[in-house]
Amino acid sequence: MKDNLLVESMALGPFQTNAYILTHSETGESIVIDPGMEPEPLLRKLAGKKVAAILLTHAHLDHIGGLNQVRELTHAPVYIHPLEQEWLTDPDLNGSSRWNLPEPIICQRAEHELADGQTLELAGFSIRVLHTPGHSPGSCSFVIGRHCFGGDVLFAQSIGRTDLPGGDFETLMISIQDKLFELDDETIVYPGHGPKTTIDTEKTFNPFVTGMLR
């Protein structure tokens, strides 16, 4: 089966948050996942592209800092889990009020709310939504074939932090084991920070999760 997914990634801002542009090789349309902070490199990449949607894995400041600029450029609708809808408009919830930023991050509400298990038909892609809380209450992972864009749930030989408001270690472990580790072993995981990895690699080598496998 032909893979029509073209992935561009860039690490943005002081947290080096991975922003992704997914482009369908046949439709030519794109999707943005997590606009990050200091989004100028992302905006340059998006110039001239037709963006069908902006998907947010979650609403921490480093993942939504460039949302206003990307929205203004693309006029694309935003998708987020309902548990973090209010985080977009509240700097205390998204964490930006706790950092010495020039101004707190305040965005408009998302046009669409995500549900666990739903399938989004966007830009020619069928995107399966997995609610994967633990790093934050509304964290979601987006699965396209054997590609998973998981935000800050699972990293290369690491896991998302759970010491921020709304985080919970046991919940994160359940999300990884019952949702992500149920994906095909060959699935490529594109995390919110750091290099990409695979489900099989993390099952085998990730020191945070290898001991919990059933």
Backbone hydrogen bonds in HBPLUS format (Angstrom, degrees):
<---DONOR---> <-ACCEPTOR-->    atom                        ^
c    i                          cat <-CA-CA->   ^        H-A-AA   ^      H-
h    n   atom  resd res      DA  || num        DHA   H-A  angle D-A-AA Bond
n    s   type  num  typ     dist DA aas  dist angle  dist       angle   num
A0025-SER N   A0004-ASN O   2.86 MM  21  5.08 162.3  1.90 143.2 149.3     1
A0006-LEU N   A0023-THR O   2.91 MM  17  5.07 151.2  2.00 149.2 157.5     2
A0023-THR N   A0006-LEU O   2.90 MM  17  5.07 165.1  1.92 148.4 153.5     3
A0008-GLU N   A0021-ILE O   2.93 MM  13  5.09 158.2  1.98 148.8 155.3     4
A0021-ILE N   A0008-GLU O   2.83 MM  13  5.09 160.5  1.87 149.4 154.5     5
A0010-MET N   A0019-ALA O   3.04 MM   9  5.46 145.5  2.16 148.6 157.0     6
A0019-ALA N   A0010-MET O   2.85 MM   9  5.46 167.9  1.87 159.0 161.0     7
A0012-LEU N   A0017-THR O   2.82 MM   5  5.12 167.4  1.83 135.9 136.3     8
A0017-THR N   A0012-LEU O   2.96 MM   5  5.12 146.0  2.08 149.7 139.5     9
A0016-GLN N   A0013-GLY O   2.99 MM   3  5.23 160.7  2.02 111.7 117.7    10
A0018-ASN N   A0192-GLY O   2.73 MM 174  5.00 170.7  1.73 138.1 140.7    11
A0020-TYR N   A0033-ILE O   3.04 MM  13  5.08 168.1  2.06 148.4 151.9    12
A0033-ILE N   A0020-TYR O   2.89 MM  13  5.08 161.1  1.93 144.8 149.3    13
A0022-LEU N   A0031-ILE O   2.80 MM   9  5.07 168.6  1.82 155.2 158.9    14
A0031-ILE N   A0022-LEU O   2.74 MM   9  5.07 139.0  1.91 140.4 153.9    15
A0024-HIS N   A0029-GLU O   2.93 MM   5  5.70 162.7  1.96 167.8 172.0    16
A0028-GLY N   A0024-HIS O   2.82 MM   4  5.24 147.3  1.93 141.6 150.4    17
A0030-SER N   A0050-LYS O   2.86 MM  20  6.02 157.3  1.91 158.7 161.0    18
A0052-ALA N   A0030-SER O   2.77 MM  22  5.97 161.2  1.81 168.6 166.6    19
A0032-VAL N   A0053-ALA O   3.04 MM  21  6.43 166.9  2.06 155.8 158.7    20
A0055-LEU N   A0032-VAL O   2.75 MM  23  6.16 159.8  1.79 167.2 169.9    21
A0034-ASP N   A0055-LEU O   3.02 MM  21  6.42 151.4  2.11 158.8 167.9    22
A0036-GLY N   A0063-HIS O   3.30 MM  27  4.21 148.3  2.41 104.6 101.3    23
A0066-GLY N   A0036-GLY O   2.27 MM  30  5.26 119.7  1.60 162.7 170.1    24
A0042-LEU N   A0039-PRO O   2.90 MM   3  5.17 118.0  2.30 108.5 124.8    25
A0043-LEU N   A0039-PRO O   2.86 MM   4  6.11 160.2  1.90 161.7 168.4    26
A0044-ARG N   A0040-GLU O   3.02 MM   4  6.27 153.6  2.09 152.5 158.8    27
A0045-LYS N   A0041-PRO O   3.19 MM   4  6.42 153.9  2.26 139.7 146.3    28
A0046-LEU N   A0042-LEU O   2.96 MM   4  6.20 142.6  2.10 147.3 158.4    29
A0047-ALA N   A0044-ARG O   3.38 MM   3  5.38 149.2  2.48  97.3 105.7    30
A0049-LYS N   A0046-LEU O   2.89 MM   3  5.28 167.1  1.91 134.4 136.6    31
A0054-ILE N   A0077-PRO O   2.88 MM  23  6.12 149.9  1.97 161.9 164.4    32
A0079-TYR N   A0054-ILE O   2.92 MM  25  6.27 150.8  2.01 165.5 168.6    33
A0056-LEU N   A0079-TYR O   3.06 MM  23  6.12 152.9  2.14 157.3 164.5    34
A0140-CYS N   A0057-THR O   2.82 MM  83  4.85 149.6  1.91 136.8 146.4    35
A0063-HIS N   A0060-HIS O   2.90 MM   3  5.59 158.1  1.94 125.0 132.1    36
A0061-LEU N   A0094-ASN O   2.88 MM  33  5.25 136.6  2.07 164.8 151.6    37
A0064-ILE N   A0061-LEU O   3.34 MM   3  5.35 144.2  2.48  97.8 107.3    38
A0065-GLY N   A0061-LEU O   2.98 MM   4  5.53 120.6  2.34 149.6 156.6    39
A0067-LEU N   A0064-ILE O   2.99 MM   3  5.05 165.9  2.01 113.0 116.8    40
A0070-VAL N   A0066-GLY O   3.06 MM   4  6.26 164.7  2.08 158.7 163.4    41
A0071-ARG N   A0067-LEU O   2.82 MM   4  5.91 162.4  1.86 157.1 162.2    42
A0072-GLU N   A0068-ASN O   2.97 MM   4  6.13 158.1  2.02 144.2 150.2    43
A0073-LEU N   A0069-GLN O   3.02 MM   4  6.23 153.6  2.09 145.0 151.7    44
A0074-THR N   A0070-VAL O   2.93 MM   4  5.99 165.9  1.95 152.8 156.4    45
A0075-HIS N   A0071-ARG O   2.75 MM   4  5.10 152.7  1.82 140.7 147.7    46
A0112-HIS N   A0078-VAL O   3.01 MM  34  6.21 156.4  2.07 167.8 169.6    47
A0080-ILE N   A0112-HIS O   3.12 MM  32  6.58 151.8  2.20 145.9 152.1    48
A0114-LEU N   A0080-ILE O   2.85 MM  34  5.57 148.2  1.95 120.5 128.4    49
A0084-GLU N   A0081-HIS O   2.96 MM   3  5.77 164.4  1.99 125.8 130.9    50
A0085-GLN N   A0082-PRO O   3.25 MM   3  4.94 170.4  2.26 101.1 103.9    51
A0087-TRP N   A0084-GLU O   3.11 MM   3  5.03 135.4  2.32  94.4 107.2    52
A0088-LEU N   A0085-GLN O   3.31 MM   3  5.94 150.0  2.41 111.4 117.7    53
A0089-THR N   A0086-GLU O   3.20 MM   3  5.56 135.4  2.41 105.1 115.2    54
A0090-ASP N   A0087-TRP O   3.37 MM   3  5.06 147.3  2.48  93.3 102.4    55
A0107-CYS N   A0088-LEU O   2.76 MM  19  5.12 168.1  1.77 145.5 146.5    56
A0093-LEU N   A0090-ASP O   3.07 MM   3  5.41 124.4  2.40 106.1 119.2    57
A0094-ASN N   A0090-ASP O   3.03 MM   4  6.36 166.3  2.05 160.0 164.1    58
A0095-GLY N   A0091-PRO O   3.02 MM   4  5.71 118.0  2.42 127.5 139.2    59
A0097-SER N   A0091-PRO O   3.22 MM   6  5.13 165.2  2.24 122.5 118.7    60
A0098-ARG N   A0095-GLY O   3.16 MM   3  5.65 157.6  2.22 112.2 118.8    61
A0099-TRP N   A0096-SER O   3.37 MM   3  5.53 168.6  2.38 107.0 110.1    62
A0101-LEU N   A0099-TRP O   2.85 MM   2  5.57 134.5  2.06 105.7  91.7    63
A0118-GLN N   A0115-ALA O   3.19 MM   3  5.73 167.3  2.20 133.8 135.1    64
A0117-GLY N   A0129-VAL O   2.72 MM  12  5.30 152.9  1.79 152.2 155.8    65
A0129-VAL N   A0118-GLN O   2.91 MM  11  5.49 165.3  1.93 169.0 170.7    66
A0120-LEU N   A0127-ILE O   2.76 MM   7  4.93 163.7  1.79 145.7 147.6    67
A0127-ILE N   A0120-LEU O   2.78 MM   7  4.93 168.3  1.80 149.9 154.0    68
A0122-LEU N   A0125-PHE O   3.00 MM   3  5.29 143.6  2.13 146.3 154.0    69
A0125-PHE N   A0122-LEU O   2.76 MM   3  5.29 165.3  1.78 128.4 131.1    70
A0128-ARG N   A0143-VAL O   2.86 MM  15  5.00 163.6  1.89 152.7 149.9    71
A0143-VAL N   A0128-ARG O   2.90 MM  15  5.00 169.0  1.91 148.7 152.5    72
A0130-LEU N   A0141-SER O   2.90 MM  11  5.08 163.3  1.93 157.4 159.1    73
A0141-SER N   A0130-LEU O   2.78 MM  11  5.08 157.9  1.83 149.0 156.8    74
A0132-THR N   A0139-SER O   2.77 MM   7  5.31 145.2  1.89 134.6 144.3    75
A0134-GLY N   A0136-SER O   3.26 MM   2  5.13 145.3  2.39 115.4 124.5    76
A0168-ASP N   A0134-GLY O   2.74 MM  34  4.80 156.6  1.79 137.0 142.5    77
A0139-SER N   A0136-SER O   3.39 MM   3  5.49 172.9  2.40 112.5 112.7    78
A0142-PHE N   A0149-PHE O   2.98 MM   7  5.07 160.6  2.02 130.6 135.5    79
A0149-PHE N   A0142-PHE O   2.82 MM   7  5.07 166.0  1.84 147.5 151.0    80
A0144-ILE N   A0147-HIS O   2.81 MM   3  5.15 160.5  1.85 153.7 160.1    81
A0147-HIS N   A0144-ILE O   2.96 MM   3  5.15 130.5  2.21 116.6 131.5    82
A0188-ILE N   A0146-ARG O   2.94 MM  42  6.16 165.4  1.97 142.5 138.4    83
A0148-CYS N   A0188-ILE O   2.78 MM  40  6.02 158.9  1.82 173.5 173.0    84
A0190-TYR N   A0148-CYS O   2.74 MM  42  6.02 169.3  1.75 166.0 168.4    85
A0150-GLY N   A0190-TYR O   3.25 MM  40  6.30 135.9  2.46 131.4 143.8    86
A0153-VAL N   A0150-GLY O   3.38 MM   3  5.97 151.6  2.47 129.7 137.6    87
A0192-GLY N   A0151-GLY O   2.66 MM  41  4.17 145.5  1.78 128.3 120.2    88
A0160-GLY N   A0153-VAL O   3.11 MM   7  4.83 157.9  2.16 124.5 120.2    89
A0155-PHE N   A0158-SER O   2.99 MM   3  4.80 160.5  2.03 123.6 124.4    90
A0158-SER N   A0155-PHE O   3.32 MM   3  4.80 165.4  2.35 106.1 102.3    91
A0167-GLY N   A0164-LEU O   2.89 MM   3  5.43 157.3  1.94 147.0 146.7    92
A0172-LEU N   A0168-ASP O   3.01 MM   4  6.25 153.7  2.08 149.7 157.5    93
A0173-MET N   A0169-PHE O   2.97 MM   4  6.29 158.0  2.02 154.5 160.1    94
A0174-ILE N   A0170-GLU O   3.08 MM   4  6.35 153.7  2.15 145.7 152.5    95
A0175-SER N   A0171-THR O   2.98 MM   4  6.26 157.3  2.03 148.5 154.8    96
A0176-ILE N   A0172-LEU O   2.97 MM   4  6.26 159.7  2.01 153.9 158.7    97
A0177-GLN N   A0173-MET O   2.95 MM   4  6.12 171.2  1.96 151.1 153.9    98
A0178-ASP N   A0174-ILE O   2.77 MM   4  5.59 162.6  1.80 151.0 156.8    99
A0179-LYS N   A0175-SER O   3.03 MM   4  5.29 140.1  2.19 127.4 135.7   100
A0180-LEU N   A0175-SER O   3.23 MM   5  6.73 157.6  2.29 151.4 157.4   101
A0181-PHE N   A0176-ILE O   2.75 MM   5  5.95 152.4  1.83 164.9 174.2   102
A0182-GLU N   A0179-LYS O   3.34 MM   3  5.43 154.2  2.42  99.8 107.1   103
A0183-LEU N   A0180-LEU O   3.05 MM   3  5.54 163.5  2.08 113.7 119.0   104
A0187-THR N   A0184-ASP O   2.95 MM   3  5.39 163.7  1.98 116.6 121.7   105
A0200-ASP N   A0185-ASP O   2.96 MM  15  4.51 150.1  2.05 140.4 130.8   106
A0199-ILE N   A0187-THR O   3.03 MM  12  5.70 147.9  2.14 153.7 163.4   107
A0189-VAL N   A0197-THR O   2.74 MM   8  5.18 163.1  1.77 133.9 139.8   108
A0197-THR N   A0189-VAL O   3.01 MM   8  5.18 156.3  2.06 142.9 150.6   109
A0202-GLU N   A0198-THR O   3.10 MM   4  6.40 159.5  2.14 150.7 155.6   110
A0203-LYS N   A0199-ILE O   2.91 MM   4  6.13 156.4  1.96 154.2 161.2   111
A0204-THR N   A0200-ASP O   3.04 MM   4  6.16 144.6  2.17 143.4 152.4   112
A0205-PHE N   A0201-THR O   2.80 MM   4  5.84 161.2  1.83 154.4 159.4   113
A0206-ASN N   A0202-GLU O   3.14 MM   4  4.70 150.9  2.22 117.5 124.2   114
A0209-VAL N   A0206-ASN O   3.19 MM   3  5.73 152.0  2.27 114.4 121.7   115
A0210-THR N   A0206-ASN O   3.05 MM   4  5.89 150.2  2.14 168.1 175.0   116
A0212-MET N   A0209-VAL O   3.03 MM   3  5.43 157.4  2.09 113.3 120.5   117
